[in-house]
Amino acid sequence: MHFGYSEEDESFRQAVRKFFDEQAPADISRRWRVGVHPPARDDIRRWQRILYERGWGAPHWPVEHGGTGWSALRKHIFMEELYNADAMDYGWQSTQMVAPVIIAFGSDWQKKRFLGPILRGDEFWCQGFSEPNAGSDLAGLKTTAVLDGDEYVINGQKIWTSDATIADWGFFLVKTDATVKPQRGISFLLVKMDTPGITVRPIVSIEGGRGLNEVFLENVRVPKSHLVGEAGMGWTYAKYLLEKERTASAFLYFNKRELRRAKDIAAQERVDGLPLIDTPGFARKVAEVEADLLALEWSVLRILAQEKSERNLDAVVSALKISGSEMQQRVTQLQMDALGPRVLRFDDHGAPHDDLSIDENWPDYTGGRTSGYLIARASTIYGGAREVQKNIIAKLAFGL
Ligand SMILES: Cc1cc2nc3c(=O)[nH]c(=O)nc-3n(C[C@H](O)[C@H](O)[C@H](O)COP(=O)(O)OP(=O)(O)OC[C@H]3O[C@@H](n4cnc5c(N)ncnc54)[C@H](O)[C@@H]3O)c2cc1C
């Protein structure tokens, strides 16, 4: 069996690497490395525009909508290099969540209206699914949308809506029929975030970020043409979307980069004159995480290779979500172990973006690590909580 890359793939990698080295703006990458939540809207827009102009705005989309037609392996190489370069990877709600749903189920008008602005970075989206009493039990959502002439009128509340303060648009799950079983009465609506009746209230998270929000909707009027697909089919579209979210939630590229970062830190921190990375105790911890991450990588590569397969991948995708999110917590924990007392450096993620000056009192490699560790605690919750993924595996893989 051959585990290497072909010569063509290697030269593709070099071209991608050169592009990121030369084109990724240093100021955006620095803010991204420190991990400000939410990133500045202008940073997302500027970087997406650069990718778009190179033809790489959404590599995984179908070619007719602006995708690249790359093989799964090339997409993998692209992502590896993006993360190796510490370049920004943001806007998944736009390019990887709502866009695939619009491409698969949207009207011709919706494709024409929404895909171009996403690709160019002109418009950015948030995801309005969860509600105060409907997270894992999403089908129990209570926000309603009632048809009034040519408009839906929405009333209700969403919560944990990432990036609602900076998003131009939101894709919302709403109840349009309360007389049928919950999954059959849900619809998928595209809503402009500055529509009268929408109030967004940030929730400050543990690392000081203001990326999460409550969204209140009071008599919000949305044209009927913003309904994706058929009324009552929103659950099917949401499942399609969440499956994509969970594959991304293996966080492979993030995990590889953060493990590398943990090793870099440990190479610079010293214990009794010896680099920490060379001490047997720490070296063993690194080896354990590294071996498990390699196994995760091969599992992800197997799934990527099967992207056209007919097989139902739901249980496998759930297993990847669990391993990937737990790995996120392990690699960031390793950084904390390596930093020792330097974990006390805390960058307030709520600070204005321009205030993130380099702090001379701390080595540069400490920047953003503690806040990154804290926010990684959420990875086993968002995109479908770990216990719920275990239930899915029990049902689909073992028939329990
Ligand atoms: C950082 C972050 C970003 C997020 N971004 C978004 C976003 O942009 N848009 C959006 O719509 N939502 C978002 N969410 C919400 C996320 O999808 C929900 O938090 C998640 O689905 C869990 O729902 P919940 O918070 O209501 O917890 P609950 O569903 O109340 O779960 C609480 C606990 O009970 C467990 N549990 C629940 N049901 C079962 C069961 N049947 N069996 C066993 N255990 C169970 C869960 O595993 C969990 O441990 C985000 C959440 C976080 C933390």
PDBQT file of the ligand as one rigid body, heavy atoms in Angstrom, charges set to zero:
ROOT
HETATM    1  C1  LIG A 501     -19.954  27.606  21.662  1.00  0.00    +0.000 C 
HETATM    2  C2  LIG A 501     -21.324  27.240  21.170  1.00  0.00    +0.000 A 
HETATM    3  C3  LIG A 501     -21.757  27.719  19.944  1.00  0.00    +0.000 A 
HETATM    4  C4  LIG A 501     -23.043  27.424  19.498  1.00  0.00    +0.000 A 
HETATM    5  N1  LIG A 501     -23.476  27.971  18.313  1.00  0.00    +0.000 NA
HETATM    6  C5  LIG A 501     -24.752  27.757  17.910  1.00  0.00    +0.000 A 
HETATM    7  C6  LIG A 501     -25.262  28.402  16.735  1.00  0.00    +0.000 A 
HETATM    8  O1  LIG A 501     -24.557  29.159  16.064  1.00  0.00    +0.000 OA
HETATM    9  N2  LIG A 501     -26.547  28.186  16.392  1.00  0.00    +0.000 N 
HETATM   10  C7  LIG A 501     -27.373  27.357  17.096  1.00  0.00    +0.000 A 
HETATM   11  O2  LIG A 501     -28.508  27.171  16.710  1.00  0.00    +0.000 OA
HETATM   12  N3  LIG A 501     -26.928  26.733  18.231  1.00  0.00    +0.000 NA
HETATM   13  C8  LIG A 501     -25.638  26.925  18.641  1.00  0.00    +0.000 A 
HETATM   14  N4  LIG A 501     -25.176  26.316  19.798  1.00  0.00    +0.000 N 
HETATM   15  C9  LIG A 501     -26.109  25.524  20.593  1.00  0.00    +0.000 C 
HETATM   16  C10 LIG A 501     -25.806  24.031  20.593  1.00  0.00    +0.000 C 
HETATM   17  O3  LIG A 501     -26.222  23.451  19.391  1.00  0.00    +0.000 OA
HETATM   18  C11 LIG A 501     -26.544  23.429  21.814  1.00  0.00    +0.000 C 
HETATM   19  O4  LIG A 501     -25.903  23.943  22.968  1.00  0.00    +0.000 OA
HETATM   20  C12 LIG A 501     -26.475  21.920  21.830  1.00  0.00    +0.000 C 
HETATM   21  O5  LIG A 501     -27.260  21.377  20.810  1.00  0.00    +0.000 OA
HETATM   22  C13 LIG A 501     -26.962  21.357  23.184  1.00  0.00    +0.000 C 
HETATM   23  O6  LIG A 501     -28.211  21.874  23.502  1.00  0.00    +0.000 OA
HETATM   24  P1  LIG A 501     -28.514  22.580  24.903  1.00  0.00    +0.000 P 
HETATM   25  O7  LIG A 501     -27.471  23.624  25.133  1.00  0.00    +0.000 OA
HETATM   26  O8  LIG A 501     -29.928  23.012  24.899  1.00  0.00    +0.000 OA
HETATM   27  O9  LIG A 501     -28.272  21.461  25.991  1.00  0.00    +0.000 OA
HETATM   28  P2  LIG A 501     -29.295  20.313  26.389  1.00  0.00    +0.000 P 
HETATM   29  O10 LIG A 501     -29.893  19.713  25.171  1.00  0.00    +0.000 OA
HETATM   30  O11 LIG A 501     -30.222  20.840  27.435  1.00  0.00    +0.000 OA
HETATM   31  O12 LIG A 501     -28.313  19.254  27.046  1.00  0.00    +0.000 OA
HETATM   32  C14 LIG A 501     -27.816  19.396  28.366  1.00  0.00    +0.000 C 
HETATM   33  C15 LIG A 501     -27.056  18.122  28.708  1.00  0.00    +0.000 C 
HETATM   34  O13 LIG A 501     -27.943  17.000  28.674  1.00  0.00    +0.000 OA
HETATM   35  C16 LIG A 501     -27.440  15.991  27.788  1.00  0.00    +0.000 C 
HETATM   36  N5  LIG A 501     -28.567  15.369  27.079  1.00  0.00    +0.000 N 
HETATM   37  C17 LIG A 501     -29.555  15.998  26.396  1.00  0.00    +0.000 A 
HETATM   38  N6  LIG A 501     -30.406  15.094  25.848  1.00  0.00    +0.000 NA
HETATM   39  C18 LIG A 501     -29.910  13.880  26.165  1.00  0.00    +0.000 A 
HETATM   40  C19 LIG A 501     -30.344  12.535  25.887  1.00  0.00    +0.000 A 
HETATM   41  N7  LIG A 501     -31.430  12.293  25.139  1.00  0.00    +0.000 N 
HETATM   42  N8  LIG A 501     -29.600  11.504  26.374  1.00  0.00    +0.000 NA
HETATM   43  C20 LIG A 501     -28.469  11.738  27.117  1.00  0.00    +0.000 A 
HETATM   44  N9  LIG A 501     -28.040  12.988  27.432  1.00  0.00    +0.000 NA
HETATM   45  C21 LIG A 501     -28.749  14.041  26.962  1.00  0.00    +0.000 A 
HETATM   46  C22 LIG A 501     -26.536  16.736  26.818  1.00  0.00    +0.000 C 
HETATM   47  O14 LIG A 501     -25.560  15.884  26.271  1.00  0.00    +0.000 OA
HETATM   48  C23 LIG A 501     -25.939  17.802  27.713  1.00  0.00    +0.000 C 
HETATM   49  O15 LIG A 501     -24.836  17.257  28.415  1.00  0.00    +0.000 OA
HETATM   50  C24 LIG A 501     -23.897  26.595  20.274  1.00  0.00    +0.000 A 
HETATM   51  C25 LIG A 501     -23.449  26.101  21.502  1.00  0.00    +0.000 A 
HETATM   52  C26 LIG A 501     -22.177  26.412  21.960  1.00  0.00    +0.000 A 
HETATM   53  C27 LIG A 501     -21.753  25.876  23.302  1.00  0.00    +0.000 C 
ENDROOT
TORSDOF 0
